[in-house]
């Protein structure tokens, strides 16, 4: 399931980017007739991102939250300073 949610997240990010470009295009060239395409593209991105978050939630068994300890433990650090810093905070 990990590959599916990553693909959904990538598709959502792509839709957000394309929608942003289309919004800018509509704003610069005063093309209000095409702004609904940007809106529905962003809405589709939101739907895909929501499904991606739900799949991650199901896979991990808990909500999509992260605390400072988890962030510091996952820092790429060859000497383990992330765990030391996390232990110092908690």
N, C-alpha and C positions, 0 to 999 in steps of 0.2 A: 504494500500500500504506500510505501515511502516514495516510490517513483511517481505514482499517480498524483499525489498531492504536490510534489515539486513541479510536475508538468502543468497542473492547474494554476499554481502560483505564477509560473512563468507566463502562461497564457493571460492571466489577469494583469500582470505587470505590462505585458505587451499591449493589451487593450487600453490600459490607462495611458500609456505613452502615445498611442495612436489617437486616442480621444483628446489628449492635451494638444497635440499637433493640430488636430482638426478644429478645436476651439480657438486656437491662435489664428489659424487660417480664416475662420469665420469672422473673428474680431478685426483682423487687419484688412481683409478685403470686403467687409460688410456683406457677408453671405449668410444672412440669418435663415435662409431656407434650408441650409444644410446643418444647422446647429443641432437638430434632433438626432442626426447620426452620431454626433459626438456624445450627446446625452445617453443614447441607448448603448453606445460602446462602453461608456463608463459604468453604466448600470450592469451590463454583462460582465465587466471586470469585477464589479462588486459581488456579483453572484458567484463567479468562479473562485474568488478569494474566500468567500464565506464557506463554500464547499470544501476548499483546501484546509481551512482552519478546523472545520468539523471533522474531517478525516484525520488530521493530526491529533485532535482531541480524543477521538475514538482509539487511535493507535497507542497514544501515550497513557490513557486511562485517567488523565486529569486535565483541567482547563489549560488554555494557552497562556499561562502566566509564567513569569520568570522573576526570581528575586535576585538580589545583588550577589548572594553566595553562588548561585548557579552561573551567573555571568562571569564572575571572577575565576571560578574553577575551570571554565571552558576557554579562558584566554590562551592563545598559542604562546607558550612560554617554556623554553627548554629546561629551565632550572626549577620549575615548580613554584615560582613566586606568586602565581595566581592563587594557589591553595593557601599559601602562607598569608597573603593579603586577606583572603576570604575568612580564614580562621581568626585573624586579628580583628576583623569587623564583627564577628559573631562569637 
